[in-house]
Amino acid sequence: MRPPPAPSLMDALLKRCGIHLSTRQLDQLWAYHQLLRQHDAELNLTRIHNFENMVIKLYADSILPALQTALPSPLMDLGSGPGMPGIPLKIFLPELELLLAESRRPRIDFLKMAVKELALSGIEVIERGIAPDFERPVAGVITRAVEPMADTLARVAGCLEQHGTVIFMKGPHCDDEIEAAGRALGDAYALQADIPYQIPQTPHRRRLVCYRRETQRIPVTAPQSRHRIHAIESEANPLFKDLKKLLGGRGIKKQGKALVCGARLVADVMDRHPAQCLAWITSGERQPPPENAPAQMDWLQLAPPLFQALDPFGTRSPILQYQVPDLPIWDPAMPLAEGCSLLIPFQDPENVGAVIRSAAAFGVDRIVLLAESANPFHPKAIRASAGTVFSVNLLSGPALEHLPEDLPVLALAASGKPLEAIAFPETFCLLAGMEGPGLPTRWQAHAVAIPMAEGVESLNAAVATAVALYEWRRSKGAD
């Protein structure tokens, strides 16, 4: 029988990894562990919950870089999350001056609480994402972030001092990233060290990749741009007022425009649909449109507080303004094409986006937005759809009450014939009920249900639709 979690067991596991802490350091790390366990359910701080794995894969893994190489000070923990590797490193090396950079508000609050509860000094929480416009000088950066190394090296260009070090905590297979970083950054950085190691007495292999900055840290200046620039400083600016309206479905419908947020999604949309890209929106002037940006785009440079008001997910990366296409009208009186026509009445934009993503995954040819539906180009819908909203066949349909009685509808409800017992028609419409009100009475008589464990009232509407679409797709494969 394994002993229960205790500071003595934590100490033994750390010593097995070659890490020796004083009594005070062990007390601090144990207190940090307790804070993680206490707030994890609410804040989703870590996906690792087994005690031994937490000690080895979180705390020991965070400290081991200090045994592999000398750490510069002040050191920035980029994308610290709940404080790793920064807080365990700070406990292990009390003299280290440390900055914890984190952009997500719940985790910022957790970091501040942890620093206070652990009585750590010489440590500061940087409440923002790091971009080239962050110019506070640091001697080093350490990160467990998953973005490509070349992107991180460009990100810290405004703060890393000349001859400063960027330390990447990587898995063993990162040769392609190293090669890409060498091609992208030229003489700005030199590969200083590439240190393979293993967490002692475990199969977990790691790699510490260290880059030294060769060039001087030069304050970022506004670049020349081939795009028409609009500097927006006031909330009263008409352009900003119109932009802010795009955070809601009514403004999207009225203007025929949408906001795309998130670096990867913005890059993908711009690559696939350049003609529909209207404007590149940034905080200030230090993130210009990329070289492949369409020439017709405007560059809207917003004062930081205004940009934050347009950045609902706190990504701090540029936002894309996109020309929304006019959706063709779906006429339910016309003969249906073979296959599944998905009818969406959901009023939550995240449900709309999630179900569009599922429909794309399972090969639905027609997605009909009923009149009750949230706008599929709402920022939350776009994000939940992972961009599939831009590539699927979307149609505009009538209200639920105006659907014809003889429409071949396969409806989903909490009660009805079990889904696995039905044979999907060659041609049909799949309809789930709205959040809250559920399915209209006239469709309940022929509804199908997804079996669930006792005590569970219902599934999320988008999840239920995804399950039904999976069963339909599976039945087609079986044929």
FIDRENDREN-549418 format. One record per residue (C-alpha): residue in three letters; x, y, z. Coordinates in steps of 0.2 Angstrom, whole numbers, plus 2048, in hexadecimal, padded with zeros to 3 digits. Layout:
  code  east  north   up
   ALA     X      Y    Z
...
END
This chain:
  code  east  north   up
   MET   800    800  800
   ARG   807    811  7FB
   PRO   80A    81E  809
   PRO   7FE    82D  809
   PRO   804    83D  802
   ALA   80F    846  80E
   PRO   81E    852  80E
   SER   829    844  812
   LEU   823    83A  803
   MET   826    84A  7F8
   ASP   837    84C  7FF
   ALA   83B    83A  7FB
   LEU   835    83B  7E9
   LEU   83F    84B  7E6
   LYS   84F    843  7EE
   ARG   84C    835  7E2
   CYS   84E    842  7D4
   GLY   85D    849  7DB
   ILE   855    858  7E3
   HIS   858    85C  7F5
   LEU   84E    86A  7FE
   SER   850    872  80F
   THR   842    870  81C
   ARG   83C    881  817
   GLN   83C    87E  805
   LEU   833    86E  807
   ASP   826    876  811
   GLN   824    884  804
   LEU   822    877  7F6
   TRP   816    86D  800
   ALA   80B    87C  803
   TYR   80C    880  7F0
   HIS   806    86E  7ED
   GLN   7F7    871  7F9
   LEU   7F2    881  7F0
   LEU   7F2    878  7DF
   ARG   7E8    86A  7E6
   GLN   7DC    876  7EE
   HIS   7D9    881  7DF
   ASP   7DB    875  7D1
   ALA   7C9    870  7CF
   GLU   7C3    882  7CE
   LEU   7D1    888  7C3
   ASN   7D7    879  7B9
   LEU   7E9    87C  7BE
   THR   7F0    86B  7B9
   ARG   7EB    85B  7B0
   ILE   7F7    851  7BC
   HIS   7EE    84B  7CC
   ASN   7F7    83C  7D2
   PHE   803    841  7E1
   GLU   812    838  7DB
   ASN   810    83F  7C9
   MET   80D    850  7CF
   VAL   81E    850  7D9
   ILE   828    848  7CB
   LYS   820    850  7BB
   LEU   81C    861  7C2
   TYR   827    866  7D1
   ALA   837    85B  7CD
   ASP   835    85F  7BA
   SER   835    871  7BE
   ILE   844    871  7C9
   LEU   84F    865  7BF
   PRO   854    873  7B2
   ALA   85D    87C  7C1
   LEU   868    86C  7C2
   GLN   86C    86C  7B0
   THR   871    87E  7AD
   ALA   874    88E  7B5
   LEU   864    899  7B6
   PRO   866    8AB  7B2
   SER   85E    8B8  7BD
   PRO   852    8C1  7BB
   LEU   849    8B2  7B3
   MET   838    8B3  7AB
   ASP   82D    8A4  7AC
   LEU   823    8A6  79B
   GLY   812    89F  79C
   SER   813    89A  7AE
   GLY   801    894  7AF
   PRO   7FF    88E  7C2
   GLY   812    892  7C5
   MET   81C    885  7BC
   PRO   82B    884  7BB
   GLY   82C    895  7C3
   ILE   826    892  7D5
   PRO   82F    881  7D8
   LEU   83F    889  7D1
   LYS   83D    898  7DC
   ILE   83B    88D  7EC
   PHE   84B    883  7E6
   LEU   855    893  7E2
   PRO   84F    8A0  7EF
   GLU   85B    8AD  7E8
   LEU   854    8AC  7D6
   GLU   84B    8BC  7D1
   LEU   83C    8B5  7C8
   LEU   82E    8BC  7BD
   LEU   81E    8B1  7BA
   ALA   816    8B7  7AA
   GLU   804    8B1  7A8
   SER   7F5    8B9  79E
   ARG   7E6    8AF  7A5
   ARG   7DE    8B8  7B3
   PRO   7D9    8A8  7BE
   ARG   7EB    8A2  7BD
   ILE   7F2    8B4  7C1
   ASP   7E7    8B4  7D0
   PHE   7ED    8A3  7D5
   LEU   800    8A8  7D3
   LYS   7FD    8B8  7DD
   MET   7F5    8AD  7EB
   ALA   803    8A0  7EA
   VAL   811    8AD  7EB
   LYS   809    8B5  7FB
   GLU   805    8A5  803
   LEU   816    89E  801
   ALA   81E    8AE  807
   LEU   829    8AE  7F7
   SER   834    8BE  7F4
   GLY   83D    8C4  7E4
   ILE   82F    8BD  7DA
   GLU   822    8C7  7D0
   VAL   812    8C2  7C5
   ILE   812    8CB  7B4
   GLU   7FF    8CC  7B0
   ARG   800    8CB  79D
   GLY   805    8C1  78E
   ILE   817    8C4  788
   ALA   819    8CC  777
   PRO   827    8D6  76F
   ASP   820    8E6  777
   PHE   824    8E0  789
   GLU   835    8E8  78C
   ARG   839    8E5  79E
   PRO   84B    8DE  79D
   VAL   84E    8CC  7A3
   ALA   85E    8C2  7A3
   GLY   855    8B2  79F
   VAL   844    8AA  79A
   ILE   83F    898  79E
   THR   82F    890  797
   ARG   826    880  795
   ALA   81A    887  788
   VAL   815    87D  779
   GLU   817    88A  76C
   PRO   825    889  75F
   MET   836    88E  766
   ALA   838    89B  758
   ASP   827    8A3  75D
   THR   82D    8A5  770
   LEU   83E    8AC  76B
   ALA   835    8B9  761
   ARG   829    8BC  76F
   VAL   836    8C1  77C
   ALA   840    8CC  770
   GLY   83B    8DC  779
   CYS   841    8D6  78B
   LEU   84F    8CA  789
   GLU   860    8D2  78C
   GLN   86F    8D0  780
   HIS   877    8BF  785
   GLY   868    8BA  78E
   THR   862    8A8  78E
   VAL   851    8A0  789
   ILE   84F    88F  791
   PHE   842    883  789
   MET   83C    874  793
   LYS   838    868  785
   GLY   835    856  782
   PRO   843    84C  779
   HIS   83C    84E  767
   CYS   83E    861  763
   ASP   84B    860  755
   ASP   83F    867  748
   GLU   83B    876  754
   ILE   84E    87A  756
   GLU   851    879  743
   ALA   842    885  740
   ALA   848    891  74D
   GLY   859    891  745
   ARG   851    896  734
   ALA   845    8A3  73B
   LEU   851    8AD  747
   GLY   861    8AD  73E
   ASP   86F    8B6  748
   ALA   864    8BD  756
   TYR   866    8AD  760
   ALA   872    89F  762
   LEU   86F    88E  768
   GLN   879    88E  778
   ALA   875    87C  77F
   ASP   86B    86D  77B
   ILE   86A    862  78B
   PRO   861    851  78B
   TYR   85D    84A  79C
   GLN   851    83F  7A5
   ILE   847    841  7B4
   PRO   851    835  7C0
   GLN   849    823  7C2
   THR   83B    827  7B6
   PRO   839    824  7A3
   HIS   836    836  7A0
   ARG   842    83E  794
   ARG   845    851  793
   ARG   84F    85D  789
   LEU   855    86E  78E
   VAL   858    879  77F
   CYS   860    88A  783
   TYR   862    899  777
   ARG   86D    8A8  77A
   ARG   868    8B9  773
   GLU   876    8C0  769
   THR   86F    8D1  764
   GLN   86B    8E0  76F
   ARG   85A    8E2  776
   ILE   853    8F0  76C
   PRO   842    8F9  771
   VAL   835    8F4  764
   THR   831    902  758
   ALA   822    903  74D
   PRO   825    8FB  73C
   GLN   820    902  72B
   SER   811    8FA  725
   ARG   809    8F7  713
   HIS   7F8    8F7  71C
   ARG   7ED    906  71F
   ILE   7EF    90A  732
   HIS   7E2    911  73E
   ALA   7E8    915  74F
   ILE   7D9    914  75B
   GLU   7DB    91C  76D
   SER   7C9    920  772
   GLU   7BA    916  776
   ALA   7B0    923  76D
   ASN   7B8    91F  75D
   PRO   7AB    918  750
   LEU   7B6    90A  74A
   PHE   7B9    904  75C
   LYS   7A6    905  75F
   ASP   7A3    8FA  750
   LEU   7B0    8EE  755
   LYS   7A9    8EC  766
   LYS   798    8E8  75F
   LEU   7A0    8D9  757
   LEU   7A1    8D0  768
   GLY   78E    8CD  766
   GLY   784    8C4  759
   ARG   779    8D3  755
   GLY   788    8DE  750
   ILE   78F    8D0  746
   LYS   77F    8CE  73C
   LYS   77D    8E1  73A
   GLN   78F    8E4  734
   GLY   792    8D3  72B
   LYS   7A3    8D2  734
   ALA   7AB    8C8  742
   LEU   7BA    8C7  74D
   VAL   7C6    8B9  74D
   CYS   7D0    8B6  75C
   GLY   7DF    8AB  760
   ALA   7F0    8AB  757
   ARG   7EE    89A  74F
   LEU   7DC    89D  749
   VAL   7E0    8AE  742
   ALA   7EF    8A7  738
   ASP   7E5    899  731
   VAL   7D6    8A4  72C
   MET   7E1    8B1  724
   ASP   7EA    8A3  71A
   ARG   7DA    89A  715
   HIS   7CF    8A9  712
   PRO   7DA    8B9  70E
   ALA   7CC    8C2  704
   GLN   7C1    8C2  713
   CYS   7CE    8CA  71F
   LEU   7C9    8DC  722
   ALA   7D4    8E2  730
   TRP   7E3    8DD  73C
   ILE   7E0    8E3  74D
   THR   7EE    8E6  75A
   SER   7F1    8ED  76B
   GLY   7FC    8FC  766
   GLU   808    8FB  757
   ARG   814    8ED  75B
   GLN   80C    8DE  753
   PRO   80B    8E2  740
   PRO   802    8D8  734
   PRO   80C    8C9  72E
   GLU   814    8C9  71D
   ASN   807    8BE  715
   ALA   7F9    8CA  71B
   PRO   7ED    8CF  70D
   ALA   7F2    8E1  707
   GLN   7E0    8E7  708
   MET   7DF    8E5  71B
   ASP   7DF    8F4  727
   TRP   7EA    8F4  736
   LEU   7E0    8FA  745
   GLN   7EC    8FF  753
   LEU   7E2    900  763
   ALA   7E7    907  774
   PRO   7EA    8F8  780
   PRO   7DA    8FA  78A
   LEU   7D0    8FB  77A
   PHE   7D8    8EB  774
   GLN   7D5    8E2  784
   ALA   7C2    8E6  782
   LEU   7C3    8DD  771
   ASP   7CD    8CE  777
   PRO   7C0    8C3  780
   PHE   7CB    8B5  783
   GLY   7DB    8BF  789
   THR   7E6    8B8  77B
   ARG   7EF    8C9  779
   SER   7F3    8C4  767
   PRO   7EC    8CE  758
   ILE   7DA    8CC  753
   LEU   7D4    8CA  741
   GLN   7C4    8D3  73B
   TYR   7BC    8C7  72E
   GLN   7AE    8CA  721
   VAL   7A0    8BE  725
   PRO   798    8B6  716
   ASP   786    8B7  713
   LEU   77E    8A6  717
   PRO   773    89E  70A
   ILE   761    89C  70F
   TRP   75B    88A  712
   ASP   74A    887  70D
   PRO   742    878  716
   ALA   735    876  709
   MET   741    871  6FC
   PRO   746    85E  6FB
   LEU   754    85A  706
   ALA   765    854  700
   GLU   76B    843  705
   GLY   773    841  716
   CYS   772    84B  726
   SER   76D    85D  727
   LEU   771    864  738
   LEU   765    871  73F
   ILE   76C    87C  74D
   PRO   761    886  759
   PHE   76E    888  766
   GLN   76F    89A  76E
   ASP   780    897  777
   PRO   78D    89C  76A
   GLU   799    890  772
   ASN   78D    882  76F
   VAL   78A    888  75D
   GLY   79D    888  75A
   ALA   7A0    877  762
   VAL   792    86E  758
   ILE   798    876  748
   ARG   7A9    86E  74C
   SER   7A1    85D  74F
   ALA   797    85F  73F
   ALA   7A7    862  735
   ALA   7B0    853  73D
   PHE   7A2    847  739
   GLY   79F    84D  727
   VAL   78E    856  728
   ASP   78C    85F  717
   ARG   77E    86C  71D
   ILE   77D    876  72D
   VAL   76E    880  72F
   LEU   76E    88E  73C
   LEU   75C    890  741
   ALA   755    8A1  746
   GLU   758    89D  758
   SER   76A    89A  756
   ALA   778    8A5  75C
   ASN   783    8AC  74F
   PRO   790    89F  749
   PHE   79C    8AD  746
   HIS   79B    8B3  759
   PRO   7AD    8B3  75F
   LYS   7A9    8A5  76C
   ALA   7A1    89B  75E
   ILE   7B0    89D  752
   ARG   7BC    898  760
   ALA   7B1    889  765
   SER   7B0    883  753
   ALA   7C4    884  752
   GLY   7C1    88E  741
   THR   7B6    880  739
   VAL   7A8    88E  738
   PHE   7B2    895  729
   SER   7B2    885  71F
   VAL   7A2    87C  721
   ASN   792    87E  718
   LEU   787    88A  722
   LEU   775    88E  71E
   SER   768    89A  726
   GLY   758    892  72B
   PRO   747    896  732
   ALA   741    896  744
   LEU   73E    886  74C
   GLU   72B    889  74C
   HIS   72B    88B  739
   LEU   733    87B  735
   PRO   727    870  72B
   GLU   71D    862  734
   ASP   722    855  727
   LEU   735    859  728
   PRO   73F    849  72A
   VAL   746    84E  73B
   LEU   750    843  747
   ALA   74E    84C  757
   LEU   759    84A  767
   ALA   751    84B  778
   ALA   754    844  78A
   SER   746    837  787
   GLY   743    82D  777
   LYS   748    81E  76E
   PRO   75A    819  772
   LEU   766    820  765
   GLU   76F    810  762
   ALA   75E    807  75E
   ILE   75A    812  74F
   ALA   75E    811  73C
   PHE   764    822  735
   PRO   75A    827  726
   GLU   763    82B  716
   THR   75C    83C  716
   PHE   758    845  726
   CYS   75A    855  731
   LEU   762    853  742
   LEU   75B    85F  750
   ALA   760    861  762
   GLY   756    86C  76E
   MET   75A    87D  773
   GLU   764    87F  783
   GLY   757    881  791
   PRO   746    87F  788
   GLY   74C    86F  780
   LEU   743    867  771
   PRO   732    86E  76B
   THR   723    863  76F
   ARG   71F    85E  75D
   TRP   730    856  75B
   GLN   730    84C  76B
   ALA   725    83E  765
   HIS   732    837  759
   ALA   742    83C  763
   VAL   751    832  767
   ALA   75B    832  777
   ILE   76D    82F  77B
   PRO   76E    822  78A
   MET   776    82A  79A
   ALA   77A    824  7AB
   GLU   76C    826  7B8
   GLY   76B    837  7C1
   VAL   771    841  7B2
   GLU   763    84B  7AB
   SER   76A    850  79A
   LEU   77A    852  78F
   ASN   780    863  789
   ALA   777    867  779
   ALA   786    868  76E
   VAL   78D    858  776
   ALA   77D    84E  773
   THR   77E    854  761
   ALA   790    84E  75F
   VAL   78B    83D  766
   ALA   77D    83B  759
   LEU   788    841  74B
   TYR   795    834  750
   GLU   788    826  750
   TRP   782    82C  73F
   ARG   793    82C  737
   ARG   797    81B  73F
   SER   787    814  738
   LYS   78C    81A  726
   GLY   79D    812  728
   ALA   795    802  72D
   ASP   78B    802  71D
END
